[in-house]
Amino acid sequence: MSLAIGIVSPKGGSGKTTTAVHLARSIQKTGDRVAILDTDTQGSSLAWQSKHKDGGLVPVHPANTDDVAGALSRVQDSADVIVIDGAAKIEARTGRIVDVSDVVLIPVQPTPLDSWGVEGVVEAVRQSGTPAAFLITQQKPRTNLAKEVAQGLAETYELPVLDSRIAHRVAYAEALFDGRTALDLPNATKAKQEIRALTTELQQFIREYV
């Protein structure tokens, strides 16, 4: 049975697709068979796959917005882990993604407005009972705002906030342009460290809560 990881955020620009493709690629590099389900109408993960000269590093499948469970079942036999790239707004399918996921990551930019806007996702998580955690993305180096936002999220919504952070780095954007990830660049040392740390912490979270 495949493990489904839902990446769900109510706001565009939260780093949702960047997180999804990098996490998928990182897990793939540990030896697991990995696939991505793209449920976003913008098709960002599908666009990323199409930019790679060899047809894509990680298989990406479009998911019918009204049949996420069906899309998941069709991919399960060919993947050990399925990363679901969710839509960038709250609607009925957000709840469906949460329901079919074994664990949910909620990417949040370290701003008060973004942290206030996650209530709909948190409510979907509470209704489903799916284990979930916040992930701070787009962190600006050498600032304390991420720490303050993380504390506020934990206190307000009573969900864990991962210690791992995804910083605002050029390496992520550069890699996505041609269908790669920062893990596939010759340098990008700090970005690679962040993604590997996220993968390790998420694996620990899954062992503890899933």
N, C-alpha and C positions, 0 to 999 in steps of 0.2 A: 504494500500500500504506500502510495506516495505521500510525502509530507508537503502540505500546502502552506506557503508563507504569503499572507496578504500585505501589500504595501498600500495603505489607504491614507489620503490626506484631503481635507476639504478645500485647500487653496492651491492654485497654480503657483509654480515657482518655489515649491517647498523642497525640491530635489527628489521627488517621488520616483521618476523614471531613472534618474541617475543612481539612486539607491538600488532600485530593482535590478538594473542590468549589472551593476558592479557586484552586488551581493550574489546574483546568479552566477556570474563568471568566477567569483571567488570560491563558491561552493563547488562549482565544476572542477576547479583546479585541485580540489581535495580528492577527486576521484569519483564523485557521484554523477549520475546522469541528471542533467538539469534542463528544464524548459521554462519559458516565460509565457504567461497568458496576458495579452494586452487587451484590457477591457475599456480603455480610454478612447473616446470618439476621435481624439486627435491622432491616435495610433503612433505615439512617440517611440515605443519600443520596436514596433514594426519598421518604422523609418530608420531607427538605429541599425537594425539588422540589415536593411537593404543597402546601407552605405559600405558594408564590408565587401572587399573585392572577391572574397571566396564564398560569399553567400551567408555569412554570419557565424559568429563564434558560439552563440547559444541559440538553440531553436526558439523562435518566437511564433506564437499562434494567436490569431484573432479570436476573441471570445464574444459571442453574441450577448449583448447587454441584458437580454431577458433569460439567458440560459447559461449562467456562469457554471452551475453545477454540471450541466451536460458537457460543456467545454472541458472542464476539469477531468471528467471521467474518460473522455476520449484521449487524453494525453497521458493518463496515469500509467499505462503499460509501458510507455517508452521513457519514463523519467522517475528518478528516485525522489527528486525535490522539484516542486513547481512554485515559481515565484509569480504572484499575481500583481500586475501593475494596474492599480485601481484608477478610477476616474478622479479628476481634480475638482470635484464638488460633491456635496451631499445630496443623494437622491436614493430612490428605492434600491438600485443595484449595489449601493455601498453596503447596505445590510446583507445583501446576498453574498457579496465577497467575504464579509466578516463571517457569515454563517458557514461557508464552505472551507474556510481557512482553519488550519490547526493552530496557527499563531499569527498575530497581526503586529506589524510595525507601523507607527504613526509618525511620519517625518514632520518636524515642526521647525520653522525658521526661528531664531532667537529674537523675536520681537513680541511685545505685548499683544498687538493685534492678532498675530498668528496664534499665539497661545490661547487667546480668548475664543478663537474660531473653531476649536476642535470639539466642542460640546456634542455635536451631532454624531461624530465618529465614536466618541466615548459612550454615548447612549446606545449605539448599535452594538458595541462591545459588551456592555452590561447586559443587554437583552439576550445576547447569544451565549454569554459565558466563555467566549474565546479568550485565551490568554493573550495579553497585549502589552506593549511597552512603547513609550515615546522614544524617538531618536532625534536629537538636535542636529539639524543640517544647516549648511550655509553659514557656519560659524566664522566670524571675523577673528583672525589671529590677534592675540594680545588684547582682548577685550574681556570684560567680566559679565557681559550681558547674558551669555549662554548659561552661566552658572545660576544667575538670578531667575531666568526663565525656567530652567530645569527645576529649581526649587518650587517655583510657583505652580508648575504643572503637577508635580507630585502632591503638593498640599491641596490643590483645588480638585483634582480628579481622582486622586488615590490610585493611580496607576504608576508602575515603576518607570523611571527614566534611565535609559542605558547610559553607562559611563562613556561609552564610545561616542565620538563626535565626527561629523563629516564637515570639514572646513570649506570655505569658499576658495577654491583653488583652480587656476587656469588649466591644470593637467586634466581635470575631469572633462571640461568642455572640449579641449583639444582632442582627447581620445574619442569622444562621442562623434565628432565630425566625420570620422571614417570607419565607424562601426566597431571601434575597439573600446577598451576600458583603460583606466590608468594602470591596471595590473599588466597590461600588454605594452606599455611604453618603456623605453630603455632606462629612463630616469624616474621621475615622479615618486621619489622615495617616500615622502611624507604621505602622499595620497595612498600609496600601497600599504603603508603601516596602518592608516586609518581603516581601510577596508578589511584588512586581515584582523584587526582588533575587533571590528564590528562582527565579523564572521565568528570569531572565537567566543565573543560574549553572547551572541545569539544562540550558538550551539549550547552553551551552558544554560541559558534561559530555557531553551526547549527541553533539555534534560530535566530541569527542575519543575517546570510547570505543565508540559504537554504530556 
